[in-house]
Amino acid sequence: MSKREPGPDIIRCLAFFFVVLFHSFLNNGYYYEPQAGAAMWVWGSVRWLSTANNGLFLMLTGYLQSGKSTYKACRHGLASVLLGYVLASLASIPIRQFAMGEAETLWTWVQRFFSFRGVYYGWYVGMYVGLALLMPFLNRGLSQIHTIQSFCFLLAVLIAITALPGALPFPVGSNYWRSLYPITYYCLGAFVKRRKPATPPWIGLFLACLLALGLGAATVISTDGALNEAFSQEFGDLWIVCICLCLFLSLYRLRLSPHAARLAAFLSGGCYGAYLLSHLLDAWVYRLFPQWHTPGKYWILLLAVTLPIFICSLMVGKLLSTVTGQILRTRRMRHANSQ
């Protein structure tokens, strides 16, 4: 885009904050607590809201990349993603091997590296690489949809086969196509880019929180105590898709002052690297405060641990992004000079 919009930067930062928040529940004892009472309803709702992290990233990808129809246009972004993964893996693997008790053979680490497990949350990188390779074809297909009715029909079909089957505690349709949810989010982002719907921010934020509270209530009501018995949702299921859509529509057109927009752009640039390396703090810092691993004290963990992890990860991620960008710029300059 000719002029950088602050809305996507805000969405990217929010999505990464949701990543850190979502992973905090893996480390604060939430999954071992009885799913009962007002505190678990509130924190369960917060957890459901944070589940929007993946969908927000994917919608943002569709919003920003849907106009590119050639591999040349997508190549730079893919190179940055892959190089960032390589550098993050080179930093992460020794720490996990020697400092975090994940002692493995060299061959095991080689296998993990090439299967996008060189960093703990590397599954997203593998998923994104596949999506990036499909982008030119997806974009060419979307460019041939000329009417709003046809585009809405495509979205309805994608939601029906990827999001609807997991909408309720009992089966609704076939589960076969649920793993295609990244394409659903990508097309939703592309649709928003094309139509530019205007939604008052407070409406989308209110609806997203209302849906999260509803999911939190459904979780508490649908179980006798164990979370594995409760109503569950995955990243691509219908109610999570609705939360993502509400948040995205609330924020993508948001305007900021020039100083705030520059800050958002700066922080946004560190989100990818922060995502790749945030586990190194997740797996260590929460262990230092076992006294706060109870629902009544999760708010202390949020302020004293989760927020600092978010900020520190962004700074490390920004450093990784800077190094990655410098390597790619140097390579392009050398390539240009050689011709």
N, C-alpha and C positions, 0 to 999 in steps of 0.2 A: 504494500500500500504506500502511496506517495506521502502520506502524513500518518505518523504513528498515533494510534488511538490508545488512550489510557485504559479503556475498558478491558481489552484483552490482557493487559498487564495485571490489572486487578484480579481478573479471573484466574490467571496462572498462579499468582501469589496465594489466592484463596485455596485453589486446588492443592497446592503443596502444603499449606497449613492443615488442610483436611487429611493429607497423607500422614503428617506427623501426629495429628490428633487420633486418626484411626489406628495407627500402630501403637499409640499409647495404651490402648485397651488390651493389646497383646502382652503388655508388660506390667500393668497395674493390678492384676488379679481379678479383673472384671469377669472373665470367663469362668471363674471358679466360685463366684458369688451366687447365692440364691437369687433367682429372677423374681423378686417380690418387693413390694413397698414403693413409696413415692420416690426415694432416692434412686433406685434402680430404674424406675420409669424415666426420670429426668436424664440420667446418664446414658440409658439405653437410647433415648431419643437423640442425644448428642452424638452417640456412635452412629446411628442411622444417618444423621445429617452428614457426618464425615465420610460416609460411604460414597458420597457424590464425587470424591476426588478423581477417580478414574474417568468417569463420564465427562467431567468438566474439561479435563485435558484433551479427551478425544473430540468433544464438540469444538473446542478451540482449534484443534488441528483442522477439522472440516471448515471452520470459519475462515481460517487464514490460508489454507492450501487449496481450496476447491477451485480456484481460478487457474491452476497450473496444469497443463495438459501434456507436457513433455518430460522425459526423464532428466533432461538437462536442467529444467527449472527446479526439479526436486532433488537433484544430486547434491547440492551444497548442504542442504538441511540434513540429508541422510549421512553425509560424510561427517558432519559435526556430531551427530548422534553416536555414530560408531566410534569415532575417535574419543569422545567423552567417555564412552563405556570402557574403552581400552585403558585410558588413563586412570579412571576410577577403579578398575580391576587391579591395576598395578599397585595402587595405594591400598586397596581393601584386602587383597589376598594375604599379604604378609602379616597384616594386623590380625586377621582372623586366624591365621595359622599359629602365630607365636604369642599373641596376647589375649585371644578370646576363646581358647580351648578347642578350636576346630582343626585339630591336627590331622592332616590328610597327606597322602602320598603326592608326589609331583604329578603323576599321571592323573590322579583324581582331580587336581586343580586344573590341569589342561582340559580335561573333559568338561569341567564346570565352566571354564572360560568360554569354550566354543559353543556351549549350550546356553549362553547368556546367564550363567549363574556365578560369574566372577564377582559380582556384587550381589548382596542378599536379595534385593528387589529387582534383579535383572530381568525377570520374566516380562516386565513391561517393555523393555528394550526389544526383546525378541518379537513381541506382538507388534510393536510400532514399526520395526523393520519390514515385516510382512505387509503392514498397511501402507507403508511408504512405497513399496514396490508396486502395489495395486493402485496408488493414487492417480497416476496419469490415465489409466483406463477408467477408473471411477469418474474422474473429472470429465473425460470425454463423453461418457454415458450421460452424466448429469447435464452436460451442456446441451444435449439433444432433447431434454425435457423442457418444452417451451410454455406449458400452461401450469398454473398454480394447482389445478385439479389433478393433473397427472403426477406432479411432485407430491402432493398430499396422498395420493393413492399409493405411491412408492413407499412413503413413510409409514402408512397404515399397514402395508404388507410386511415391512421390516419389523415393525413393533409387534405385529401379530405372531411372527415366527421366532423372534428373539426375546421379546420382553414379556409378552402375555403369558407364556407357559409357567413362569415363576411368580405370577401375580398373587396367587392365593395358596393357602396351605395344602390344597388338594390339586391334582394335575389338571391343567387347562391346555389341551392340545399336546403336541409332541415336543419333547425336549431336544430333539435332534439338532435344531438350528440355533440354540441359545448361545453357543460360543461365537456366533457371528455378530455379537452385540457391538464390537468396535465399528463396524460398517454402519450400524443404525445411528450411533452417536455422530459419526463423521457426516452422514447425510443430513442429520438434524442441524449440525453446525453450518453445512453448506446451504441449507434452506434459510437459516437465519441471515446468512450473508446476502443471499439473493433478495429476500423479501424485506429485510430491515424492519421487523415489527417493533413498534414503540409500546413499551409497557412501563407504567410507573414503578420505580424500584421497590417501593414499599409493598406493592401487591405481590410481586414475585417472592420477595423475602418472607412475607407473611405466609404465603401458601407453602413455601418450602419448609418453614418451621412447623406449620400445621401438619403437613404430611409426616415429618419426622416424629412429632409427638404422637401421631396416630400409629406409626410403626412401633414406637416405644411401648405404647399401651397394648398393642396386639402381641408383642413379645411377652410382656408380663402376664397377660391374660391367658395366653395359649400354652403355658407350661406350668408344671407343678414345682418348678424350681431350677431344673437343669437347663442351661441354654441350648443344649443340643436337642431338646424336645420342643423348642419354641418355634414360633413363626419366623422363617428366615428369608432373606433376600440376598441375591448376588448383585454384582456391579451392574449387570445389564438388565435387571428385572424391572417390571413396569413402574413400580412406585419410586424406585431410585432414578429411573429415567425422568419421571415427572419432577422430582426434586432438582435434578440437574438442569432441566429445561427452565424451571422457575428461576433458579439462581442465575443462569446464563442470561436470560431475558432481562433480569433486573440490573445486571452489571455491565453488559457489553457496550451500552451506549453512555455509560456514566462519564461525566466530565469532571476534571480536576483542575486545580490551579496549576500553572506551569511548574512550580517547584514540586508539588505533590506528584505531578505526572512524571517528572524526571526521576523522583525517588522510586515510584512504582516501576518504571522502566529498568532502573538499576537493579532493584530486587528481583524483578522478573527474570533478568538475565542469569541469575544464579539458581533458578528453581530446578533445572534438569540435573545439574551436578549435585545439588543439595539432595534431591531425591535419591540419586545413586549412592550417596555416602551417608545418609542420615541414620542408617541402621547401626553404624559404628557407635553413635551416641545412644541410640535407643537401647541397644543391648547392654550398655554399661551403666548409664546414669540412673535408670530406674531402680537398679539393684541397691543403690546407695541409700534409698529412703523407703525401706519396707514398712515403716510405721505409718505411711500415708496410703498404703494399698487397701483402703477400705472405702466404700461408696461415700461415706460422710466426709472424707478428706480428699476426694478426687479433685476438688477445686484447688486445693493446695498444690497438688501435683501439676495441675494445669498451669498455674502461675509460676511455680518454682522450678519446674522441670520441662514441661512440654513447650512453653513459650521460649525459654532459653535454647532448647534444642532446635526449634524452628529458626531462630535468629542466627545461631552459630552455624547451622547447616547451610543457611543462605550465604553466609560469608565464605565458607569453604567452597560452596558451589559456584560462587562468583569467581573465585580464584581459578577453579577448574575450567570454567567457561572462558576466562581470559587466556589461559594457557592454550586451550583448544583453539580459540580464535586466532591466536598468534601463530601457531603451527600451521594452520590452514592458509593464513595470509602469506606466510613465508613460502609455502609450497606453491601457491598461485603466482607469486612474484617470480620465483625461479622458473616456473613453467613459461610464463610470459616472456622472460628474458631469453629463454632458450630458443624462442621461435622467431 
